[in-house]
Amino acid sequence: MKFKDKVVLVTGSSRGIGRATALLFGKEGAKVVVNYYKSEKQAQDVVSKIKDFGSEAISVKCDVSKEDEVKKMMDQILKKFGRIDILVNNAGIVYDIPFFEKSIEKWRRTIDVNLIGVYLCSKYVAKIMKKQGSGNIINISSTNGINTTSPASIDYDATKSGVISITKNLAEELAPDIRVNCIAPGWIDTDINKELPKEYIESEGERTLMKRFGNPEEIATVVLFLASDDSSFMTGSIVVVDGGYK
């Protein structure tokens, strides 16, 4: 159990990639903080499953874009576990709306959650990790932040590019005690993508060398690699996991 007694905060972990990541950390013995914003029932289900593995877990409601809520979340974690060893900045949203119909309100909410949320959680966790003398931060970006063009998600793409920039800046700012890396997933079979037209899912799957979408667990295993000592000489790295998308 590589992460026995390590305290891990996974934002947006009531479903999708975050859920798979929280569960895998739990299987590996970590004490897991399951963060959610709306889905309390789903978050509690993740907590229950982690406890079934024999590990500790709590759920914490927090809008990661709100500084006061992030501070409160950190206080709750410290009160319960006394430290934070690993942060996975996974919380994110996307609005697939045609370019000319997208509103400033949608832009602002996307920036608030996807970009400011990563900054705030990293800032307040890093303060704790600095005092500890060690820590590990993994950010979840997207291949949309590297080279995928999608005008309907222009705001999402911009924020995911920003997450990559934040990763590189944090890696420099927090070295050598705290490592900061980033994963850029391609198409993953999550609840959000299940709403896409079947024909589109099939055509996009064909564009990957693996001929399919990935599953959340295939991202979670990479998160755990970056959080472990197996990647001890990696910081500021962007790891693309997209099945060979062309």
Contacts in CASP RR format, 6 or more apart in sequence:
PFRMAT RR
TARGET T0000
AUTHOR 0000-0000-0000
METHOD contacts of the structure
MODEL  1
MKFKDKVVLVTGSSRGIGRATALLFGKEGAKVVVNYYKSEKQAQDVVSKI
KDFGSEAISVKCDVSKEDEVKKMMDQILKKFGRIDILVNNAGIVYDIPFF
EKSIEKWRRTIDVNLIGVYLCSKYVAKIMKKQGSGNIINISSTNGINTTS
PASIDYDATKSGVISITKNLAEELAPDIRVNCIAPGWIDTDINKELPKEY
IESEGERTLMKRFGNPEEIATVVLFLASDDSSFMTGSIVVVDGGYK
1 28 0 8 1.000
1 29 0 8 1.000
2 28 0 8 1.000
2 224 0 8 1.000
2 228 0 8 1.000
3 25 0 8 1.000
3 26 0 8 1.000
3 28 0 8 1.000
3 29 0 8 1.000
3 30 0 8 1.000
3 86 0 8 1.000
3 224 0 8 1.000
3 227 0 8 1.000
3 228 0 8 1.000
4 28 0 8 1.000
4 29 0 8 1.000
4 30 0 8 1.000
5 29 0 8 1.000
5 30 0 8 1.000
5 31 0 8 1.000
6 25 0 8 1.000
6 29 0 8 1.000
6 30 0 8 1.000
6 31 0 8 1.000
6 85 0 8 1.000
6 86 0 8 1.000
7 30 0 8 1.000
7 31 0 8 1.000
7 33 0 8 1.000
7 77 0 8 1.000
7 81 0 8 1.000
7 82 0 8 1.000
7 83 0 8 1.000
7 84 0 8 1.000
7 85 0 8 1.000
7 86 0 8 1.000
8 22 0 8 1.000
8 25 0 8 1.000
8 30 0 8 1.000
8 31 0 8 1.000
8 32 0 8 1.000
8 33 0 8 1.000
8 84 0 8 1.000
8 85 0 8 1.000
8 86 0 8 1.000
8 87 0 8 1.000
8 88 0 8 1.000
8 227 0 8 1.000
9 33 0 8 1.000
9 35 0 8 1.000
9 73 0 8 1.000
9 77 0 8 1.000
9 84 0 8 1.000
9 86 0 8 1.000
9 87 0 8 1.000
9 88 0 8 1.000
9 121 0 8 1.000
9 125 0 8 1.000
10 18 0 8 1.000
10 21 0 8 1.000
10 22 0 8 1.000
10 25 0 8 1.000
10 32 0 8 1.000
10 33 0 8 1.000
10 34 0 8 1.000
10 35 0 8 1.000
10 88 0 8 1.000
10 90 0 8 1.000
11 18 0 8 1.000
11 35 0 8 1.000
11 62 0 8 1.000
11 64 0 8 1.000
11 87 0 8 1.000
11 88 0 8 1.000
11 89 0 8 1.000
11 90 0 8 1.000
11 91 0 8 1.000
11 117 0 8 1.000
11 121 0 8 1.000
12 18 0 8 1.000
12 35 0 8 1.000
12 36 0 8 1.000
12 37 0 8 1.000
12 64 0 8 1.000
12 90 0 8 1.000
12 91 0 8 1.000
12 92 0 8 1.000
13 19 0 8 1.000
13 21 0 8 1.000
13 22 0 8 1.000
13 32 0 8 1.000
13 34 0 8 1.000
13 35 0 8 1.000
13 36 0 8 1.000
13 43 0 8 1.000
13 46 0 8 1.000
13 88 0 8 1.000
13 90 0 8 1.000
14 34 0 8 1.000
14 36 0 8 1.000
14 39 0 8 1.000
14 40 0 8 1.000
14 42 0 8 1.000
14 43 0 8 1.000
14 46 0 8 1.000
14 59 0 8 1.000
15 39 0 8 1.000
15 42 0 8 1.000
15 190 0 8 1.000
15 191 0 8 1.000
16 188 0 8 1.000
16 190 0 8 1.000
16 191 0 8 1.000
16 216 0 8 1.000
17 90 0 8 1.000
17 140 0 8 1.000
17 185 0 8 1.000
17 188 0 8 1.000
17 190 0 8 1.000
17 216 0 8 1.000
17 219 0 8 1.000
17 220 0 8 1.000
18 88 0 8 1.000
18 90 0 8 1.000
18 216 0 8 1.000
18 220 0 8 1.000
19 42 0 8 1.000
19 46 0 8 1.000
19 216 0 8 1.000
20 215 0 8 1.000
20 216 0 8 1.000
20 217 0 8 1.000
20 219 0 8 1.000
20 220 0 8 1.000
21 88 0 8 1.000
21 90 0 8 1.000
21 216 0 8 1.000
21 219 0 8 1.000
21 220 0 8 1.000
21 223 0 8 1.000
21 224 0 8 1.000
22 32 0 8 1.000
22 34 0 8 1.000
22 46 0 8 1.000
22 50 0 8 1.000
22 57 0 8 1.000
23 46 0 8 1.000
23 49 0 8 1.000
23 50 0 8 1.000
23 220 0 8 1.000
24 217 0 8 1.000
24 220 0 8 1.000
24 221 0 8 1.000
24 223 0 8 1.000
24 224 0 8 1.000
25 32 0 8 1.000
25 50 0 8 1.000
25 86 0 8 1.000
25 224 0 8 1.000
25 227 0 8 1.000
26 32 0 8 1.000
26 50 0 8 1.000
26 53 0 8 1.000
26 55 0 8 1.000
26 57 0 8 1.000
27 53 0 8 1.000
27 55 0 8 1.000
28 224 0 8 1.000
29 53 0 8 1.000
29 54 0 8 1.000
29 55 0 8 1.000
30 55 0 8 1.000
30 86 0 8 1.000
31 55 0 8 1.000
31 56 0 8 1.000
31 57 0 8 1.000
31 81 0 8 1.000
32 47 0 8 1.000
32 50 0 8 1.000
32 55 0 8 1.000
32 56 0 8 1.000
32 57 0 8 1.000
32 58 0 8 1.000
33 57 0 8 1.000
33 58 0 8 1.000
33 59 0 8 1.000
33 60 0 8 1.000
33 73 0 8 1.000
33 77 0 8 1.000
33 81 0 8 1.000
33 84 0 8 1.000
34 43 0 8 1.000
34 46 0 8 1.000
34 47 0 8 1.000
34 50 0 8 1.000
34 57 0 8 1.000
34 58 0 8 1.000
34 59 0 8 1.000
34 60 0 8 1.000
35 43 0 8 1.000
35 59 0 8 1.000
35 60 0 8 1.000
35 61 0 8 1.000
35 62 0 8 1.000
35 64 0 8 1.000
35 73 0 8 1.000
35 91 0 8 1.000
36 42 0 8 1.000
36 43 0 8 1.000
36 59 0 8 1.000
36 60 0 8 1.000
36 61 0 8 1.000
36 62 0 8 1.000
37 61 0 8 1.000
37 62 0 8 1.000
37 63 0 8 1.000
37 64 0 8 1.000
37 91 0 8 1.000
40 59 0 8 1.000
40 61 0 8 1.000
43 59 0 8 1.000
43 61 0 8 1.000
44 59 0 8 1.000
46 57 0 8 1.000
46 59 0 8 1.000
47 57 0 8 1.000
47 58 0 8 1.000
47 59 0 8 1.000
50 56 0 8 1.000
50 57 0 8 1.000
51 57 0 8 1.000
56 81 0 8 1.000
58 76 0 8 1.000
58 80 0 8 1.000
60 73 0 8 1.000
60 76 0 8 1.000
60 77 0 8 1.000
62 69 0 8 1.000
62 70 0 8 1.000
62 72 0 8 1.000
62 73 0 8 1.000
63 69 0 8 1.000
63 113 0 8 1.000
64 70 0 8 1.000
64 91 0 8 1.000
64 113 0 8 1.000
64 117 0 8 1.000
64 118 0 8 1.000
64 120 0 8 1.000
64 121 0 8 1.000
65 112 0 8 1.000
65 113 0 8 1.000
65 116 0 8 1.000
65 117 0 8 1.000
65 120 0 8 1.000
67 120 0 8 1.000
70 117 0 8 1.000
70 120 0 8 1.000
70 121 0 8 1.000
70 124 0 8 1.000
71 124 0 8 1.000
74 84 0 8 1.000
74 124 0 8 1.000
74 125 0 8 1.000
74 128 0 8 1.000
77 84 0 8 1.000
78 84 0 8 1.000
78 128 0 8 1.000
83 128 0 8 1.000
83 132 0 8 1.000
84 125 0 8 1.000
84 128 0 8 1.000
84 129 0 8 1.000
84 135 0 8 1.000
85 129 0 8 1.000
85 132 0 8 1.000
85 134 0 8 1.000
85 135 0 8 1.000
85 136 0 8 1.000
86 135 0 8 1.000
86 136 0 8 1.000
86 137 0 8 1.000
86 138 0 8 1.000
86 227 0 8 1.000
87 121 0 8 1.000
87 122 0 8 1.000
87 125 0 8 1.000
87 136 0 8 1.000
87 137 0 8 1.000
87 138 0 8 1.000
88 137 0 8 1.000
88 138 0 8 1.000
88 140 0 8 1.000
88 223 0 8 1.000
88 227 0 8 1.000
89 117 0 8 1.000
89 118 0 8 1.000
89 121 0 8 1.000
89 122 0 8 1.000
89 137 0 8 1.000
89 138 0 8 1.000
89 139 0 8 1.000
89 140 0 8 1.000
89 163 0 8 1.000
90 140 0 8 1.000
91 113 0 8 1.000
91 117 0 8 1.000
92 113 0 8 1.000
92 114 0 8 1.000
92 140 0 8 1.000
93 109 0 8 1.000
93 110 0 8 1.000
93 113 0 8 1.000
93 114 0 8 1.000
93 156 0 8 1.000
94 110 0 8 1.000
94 153 0 8 1.000
94 156 0 8 1.000
94 192 0 8 1.000
95 102 0 8 1.000
95 106 0 8 1.000
95 109 0 8 1.000
95 110 0 8 1.000
95 153 0 8 1.000
95 155 0 8 1.000
95 156 0 8 1.000
96 152 0 8 1.000
96 153 0 8 1.000
97 103 0 8 1.000
97 106 0 8 1.000
97 152 0 8 1.000
98 151 0 8 1.000
98 152 0 8 1.000
99 151 0 8 1.000
99 152 0 8 1.000
99 154 0 8 1.000
102 152 0 8 1.000
102 154 0 8 1.000
102 155 0 8 1.000
106 155 0 8 1.000
107 155 0 8 1.000
110 155 0 8 1.000
110 156 0 8 1.000
110 159 0 8 1.000
111 155 0 8 1.000
111 158 0 8 1.000
111 159 0 8 1.000
114 156 0 8 1.000
114 159 0 8 1.000
114 160 0 8 1.000
114 163 0 8 1.000
115 159 0 8 1.000
115 162 0 8 1.000
115 163 0 8 1.000
115 166 0 8 1.000
118 139 0 8 1.000
118 163 0 8 1.000
118 166 0 8 1.000
119 166 0 8 1.000
122 137 0 8 1.000
122 139 0 8 1.000
122 166 0 8 1.000
122 170 0 8 1.000
122 180 0 8 1.000
125 137 0 8 1.000
126 137 0 8 1.000
126 170 0 8 1.000
126 174 0 8 1.000
126 178 0 8 1.000
129 135 0 8 1.000
129 137 0 8 1.000
129 174 0 8 1.000
129 177 0 8 1.000
129 178 0 8 1.000
130 174 0 8 1.000
130 177 0 8 1.000
130 178 0 8 1.000
133 177 0 8 1.000
133 178 0 8 1.000
134 177 0 8 1.000
134 178 0 8 1.000
135 177 0 8 1.000
135 178 0 8 1.000
135 179 0 8 1.000
136 178 0 8 1.000
136 179 0 8 1.000
136 180 0 8 1.000
136 226 0 8 1.000
136 227 0 8 1.000
137 170 0 8 1.000
137 174 0 8 1.000
137 178 0 8 1.000
137 179 0 8 1.000
137 180 0 8 1.000
137 181 0 8 1.000
138 180 0 8 1.000
138 181 0 8 1.000
138 182 0 8 1.000
138 183 0 8 1.000
138 223 0 8 1.000
138 226 0 8 1.000
138 227 0 8 1.000
139 163 0 8 1.000
139 166 0 8 1.000
139 167 0 8 1.000
139 180 0 8 1.000
139 181 0 8 1.000
139 182 0 8 1.000
139 183 0 8 1.000
140 163 0 8 1.000
140 182 0 8 1.000
140 183 0 8 1.000
140 185 0 8 1.000
140 219 0 8 1.000
140 223 0 8 1.000
141 160 0 8 1.000
141 161 0 8 1.000
141 162 0 8 1.000
141 163 0 8 1.000
141 164 0 8 1.000
141 167 0 8 1.000
141 182 0 8 1.000
141 183 0 8 1.000
141 184 0 8 1.000
141 238 0 8 1.000
142 148 0 8 1.000
142 156 0 8 1.000
142 157 0 8 1.000
142 160 0 8 1.000
142 184 0 8 1.000
142 185 0 8 1.000
142 186 0 8 1.000
143 184 0 8 1.000
143 185 0 8 1.000
143 186 0 8 1.000
143 240 0 8 1.000
143 242 0 8 1.000
143 245 0 8 1.000
144 150 0 8 1.000
144 153 0 8 1.000
144 156 0 8 1.000
144 157 0 8 1.000
144 160 0 8 1.000
144 186 0 8 1.000
145 157 0 8 1.000
145 158 0 8 1.000
145 160 0 8 1.000
145 161 0 8 1.000
145 162 0 8 1.000
145 163 0 8 1.000
145 164 0 8 1.000
145 184 0 8 1.000
146 161 0 8 1.000
146 164 0 8 1.000
146 184 0 8 1.000
146 238 0 8 1.000
146 240 0 8 1.000
148 157 0 8 1.000
148 245 0 8 1.000
149 157 0 8 1.000
150 156 0 8 1.000
150 157 0 8 1.000
160 184 0 8 1.000
163 182 0 8 1.000
164 182 0 8 1.000
164 184 0 8 1.000
164 238 0 8 1.000
167 180 0 8 1.000
167 181 0 8 1.000
167 182 0 8 1.000
167 236 0 8 1.000
167 238 0 8 1.000
168 236 0 8 1.000
170 178 0 8 1.000
170 180 0 8 1.000
170 236 0 8 1.000
171 179 0 8 1.000
171 180 0 8 1.000
171 181 0 8 1.000
171 235 0 8 1.000
171 236 0 8 1.000
174 180 0 8 1.000
175 235 0 8 1.000
179 226 0 8 1.000
179 231 0 8 1.000
179 232 0 8 1.000
179 234 0 8 1.000
179 235 0 8 1.000
179 236 0 8 1.000
180 235 0 8 1.000
180 236 0 8 1.000
181 226 0 8 1.000
181 231 0 8 1.000
181 234 0 8 1.000
181 235 0 8 1.000
181 236 0 8 1.000
181 237 0 8 1.000
181 238 0 8 1.000
181 239 0 8 1.000
182 236 0 8 1.000
182 237 0 8 1.000
182 238 0 8 1.000
182 239 0 8 1.000
183 219 0 8 1.000
183 222 0 8 1.000
183 223 0 8 1.000
183 226 0 8 1.000
183 238 0 8 1.000
183 239 0 8 1.000
183 241 0 8 1.000
184 238 0 8 1.000
184 239 0 8 1.000
184 240 0 8 1.000
184 241 0 8 1.000
184 242 0 8 1.000
185 214 0 8 1.000
185 219 0 8 1.000
185 241 0 8 1.000
185 242 0 8 1.000
186 214 0 8 1.000
186 240 0 8 1.000
186 241 0 8 1.000
186 242 0 8 1.000
186 243 0 8 1.000
186 245 0 8 1.000
187 193 0 8 1.000
187 204 0 8 1.000
187 205 0 8 1.000
187 208 0 8 1.000
187 213 0 8 1.000
187 214 0 8 1.000
187 242 0 8 1.000
187 245 0 8 1.000
188 213 0 8 1.000
188 214 0 8 1.000
188 215 0 8 1.000
188 216 0 8 1.000
188 218 0 8 1.000
188 219 0 8 1.000
189 213 0 8 1.000
189 214 0 8 1.000
189 215 0 8 1.000
189 216 0 8 1.000
190 216 0 8 1.000
193 201 0 8 1.000
193 213 0 8 1.000
201 213 0 8 1.000
204 213 0 8 1.000
205 211 0 8 1.000
205 212 0 8 1.000
205 213 0 8 1.000
207 245 0 8 1.000
207 246 0 8 1.000
208 242 0 8 1.000
208 243 0 8 1.000
208 244 0 8 1.000
208 245 0 8 1.000
208 246 0 8 1.000
209 243 0 8 1.000
209 244 0 8 1.000
209 245 0 8 1.000
209 246 0 8 1.000
210 243 0 8 1.000
210 244 0 8 1.000
214 243 0 8 1.000
218 241 0 8 1.000
219 241 0 8 1.000
222 239 0 8 1.000
222 241 0 8 1.000
225 231 0 8 1.000
226 234 0 8 1.000
226 237 0 8 1.000
226 239 0 8 1.000
END
